[in-house]
Amino acid sequence: MAPTFTMPDPPTRRHLAALAEINNALCAARCSAQLAGLETGEFVVRELLLAVIDQIDRAAVIVRRLV
């Protein structure tokens, strides 16, 4: 006998798709901040970008927990 698998209902699929989009946007923002940090030599700018990256990482962890 084949295993039974039920597809998630449309609201659940929309919810999961929205969380995936948020996670992708956070990953893109983190990558952009890293690239910007590599291009600057100023200490203050680098520290601000590191703070931004930390906040993006925190948000991404929270989004992953929601899934």
C-alpha positions in Angstrom: 0.0 0.0 0.0 1.3 3.4 -0.9 1.7 6.1 1.8 -0.9 8.8 1.9 0.1 12.4 1.6 -2.2 15.3 1.9 -1.3 18.6 0.3 -1.4 21.6 2.6 -4.5 23.8 2.2 -4.2 27.1 0.3 -3.9 29.4 3.4 -1.0 27.3 4.7 0.7 27.3 1.4 0.4 31.1 1.2 1.7 31.4 4.7 4.7 29.2 3.9 5.4 31.1 0.7 5.3 34.5 2.5 7.8 33.2 5.1 10.1 31.9 2.4 9.9 35.3 0.6 10.8 37.1 3.9 13.7 34.7 4.5 15.0 35.3 0.9 14.8 39.0 1.3 16.7 38.9 4.6 19.4 36.7 3.0 19.7 39.2 0.1 20.0 42.1 2.6 22.6 40.3 4.6 24.7 39.6 1.4 24.4 43.3 0.3 25.6 44.5 3.8 28.5 42.1 3.6 29.5 43.3 0.2 29.2 47.0 1.3 31.4 46.2 4.3 34.1 44.8 2.1 34.2 47.9 0.0 34.7 50.4 2.8 37.7 51.0 4.9 36.0 53.2 7.5 35.7 51.7 10.9 32.4 53.3 11.8 30.7 52.2 8.6 32.0 48.6 9.1 30.7 48.5 12.7 27.3 49.8 11.6 27.1 47.1 8.8 28.1 44.4 11.3 25.2 45.6 13.5 22.9 45.4 10.5 24.0 41.9 9.7 23.5 40.8 13.3 19.9 42.2 13.2 19.2 40.5 9.9 20.5 37.2 11.3 18.2 37.5 14.3 15.2 38.2 12.1 16.1 35.3 9.9 16.2 32.9 12.9 12.8 34.1 14.0 11.4 33.6 10.5 12.8 30.0 10.4 11.2 29.2 13.7 7.8 30.2 12.3 8.0 27.6 9.6 
